Amino acid sequence: MKYLNPSVLTLALLFSQGALAHSDEYLDTQTAPHGGQLRMVQQYHFELVVKASEVSVYVTDHSGKKQDTQGATGTATLLSGTGKASVKLTPAGDNQMKGSGQFKLAPDMKVVVSIALAGQPALQARFTPMQKASATPDDHDMSH
């Protein structure tokens, strides 16, 4: 019986740790390329940027490589205590999906993004763009 090479086992453990590091909490501590909030969706990262009456989603792979959005379709559903709005997302060049609509930015806002890249099933991600984590998971208040 053959045994696994120790370096192969080490690499396997390192890569499995990397997969666990993509939680929403971890992604909230990362600086997104366009200043938005990141979420992992299967083999992709979606970055949501919400401004007054405008929604943009940037699609990359896990290494940050831009994914073509030509032929993609999508929607963003914005929910808050002040109401609900749905924004149609269309390709806006490069790796961006963009749309505009009538909604108000609110601290409790939640956004559900659904994007179907050309020839693929729709993928969904949930965001809380106004509630990004401000501290890393290791920061603890020891004052009490």
C-alpha positions in Angstrom: 0.0 0.0 0.0 1.4 3.4 -1.0 1.2 6.4 1.3 0.5 10.0 0.2 3.5 12.2 -0.3 3.6 14.6 2.6 3.9 17.6 0.3 0.7 16.6 -1.6 -1.1 16.2 1.7 0.1 19.6 2.8 -1.1 21.2 -0.4 -4.5 19.6 -0.1 -4.9 20.9 3.4 -3.8 24.4 2.3 -6.3 24.5 -0.5 -9.1 23.2 1.7 -8.4 26.0 4.2 -8.7 28.5 1.4 -12.2 27.3 0.4 -13.3 27.8 4.0 -12.0 31.4 4.0 -14.6 32.6 1.6 -17.4 33.1 4.1 -19.5 36.3 3.9 -17.8 37.5 7.1 -14.3 37.0 5.6 -15.3 38.6 2.3 -16.7 41.7 4.2 -13.1 42.2 5.5 -11.7 42.4 2.0 -11.3 45.5 0.0 -13.4 45.0 -3.2 -12.1 46.5 -6.5 -15.0 48.9 -6.9 -15.7 49.6 -3.2 -18.7 47.3 -3.0 -19.5 44.2 -1.0 -18.3 40.7 -2.2 -20.1 37.4 -2.1 -18.9 34.0 -3.3 -21.4 32.2 -5.6 -20.1 28.7 -6.7 -17.0 29.4 -8.8 -17.6 33.2 -9.0 -17.3 36.3 -6.9 -20.1 38.9 -7.2 -19.3 42.5 -6.1 -22.4 44.6 -5.5 -22.1 48.4 -5.7 -25.3 50.3 -4.8 -25.7 54.0 -5.3 -28.7 56.2 -5.4 -31.0 54.7 -8.0 -28.2 52.5 -9.5 -27.1 48.9 -9.0 -23.9 47.4 -10.4 -22.6 43.8 -10.0 -19.1 42.9 -11.1 -18.4 39.2 -11.8 -15.0 37.6 -11.4 -13.6 34.2 -10.7 -12.0 33.4 -7.3 -8.6 34.7 -8.5 -10.2 38.1 -9.5 -10.2 37.4 -13.3 -13.0 39.3 -15.0 -15.8 37.1 -16.3 -17.6 38.2 -19.5 -21.2 39.3 -18.9 -22.1 39.6 -22.6 -25.4 37.8 -23.1 -26.1 37.6 -19.3 -29.4 38.5 -17.7 -30.1 39.4 -14.1 -32.2 41.1 -11.5 -31.5 42.8 -8.1 -34.3 42.8 -5.5 -33.7 45.5 -2.9 -35.6 45.0 0.4 -35.7 47.3 3.4 -38.2 48.7 6.0 -39.0 51.4 3.5 -40.1 49.1 0.7 -39.2 46.7 -2.0 -37.8 47.4 -5.5 -36.7 45.2 -8.4 -34.0 46.3 -10.8 -33.3 44.6 -14.1 -29.6 44.1 -14.6 -28.1 44.1 -18.1 -24.6 43.7 -19.4 -22.7 47.0 -19.2 -19.4 46.0 -20.8 -16.5 43.9 -19.5 -17.6 42.0 -16.3 -20.3 44.4 -15.2 -24.1 44.0 -14.9 -26.0 47.3 -14.3 -29.5 48.7 -13.8 -31.4 51.6 -12.3 -34.6 52.0 -10.5 -36.5 53.8 -7.8 -35.3 52.8 -4.4 -33.9 54.4 -1.2 -30.7 53.5 0.4 -31.4 52.3 3.9 -29.2 50.9 6.7 -31.3 47.7 6.9 -31.2 47.1 3.1 -30.8 43.6 1.9 -30.2 42.9 -1.8 -30.8 39.6 -3.6 -28.9 39.4 -6.9 -29.7 36.8 -9.5 -27.5 36.5 -12.6 -27.5 34.0 -15.4 -24.3 34.2 -17.4 -24.7 33.3 -21.1 -25.6 29.6 -21.4 -25.6 29.0 -17.7 -28.3 28.7 -15.0 -29.0 31.6 -12.7 -26.9 32.1 -9.6 -28.1 33.9 -6.6 -26.3 35.9 -3.9 -27.6 37.8 -0.8 -26.0 41.1 0.2 -26.3 43.6 3.1 -24.4 46.5 1.5 -24.9 49.0 4.2 -23.9 46.6 7.0 -20.4 45.5 5.9 -18.3 44.1 8.7 -16.0 46.8 10.1 -13.7 44.5 12.1 -11.9 41.3 11.4 -13.2 38.1 13.0 -10.1 38.1 15.3 -10.9 41.6 16.8 -12.4 41.3 20.3 -13.3 44.0 22.8 -11.5 43.1 26.0 -12.7 46.2 28.0 -15.5 44.4 29.9 
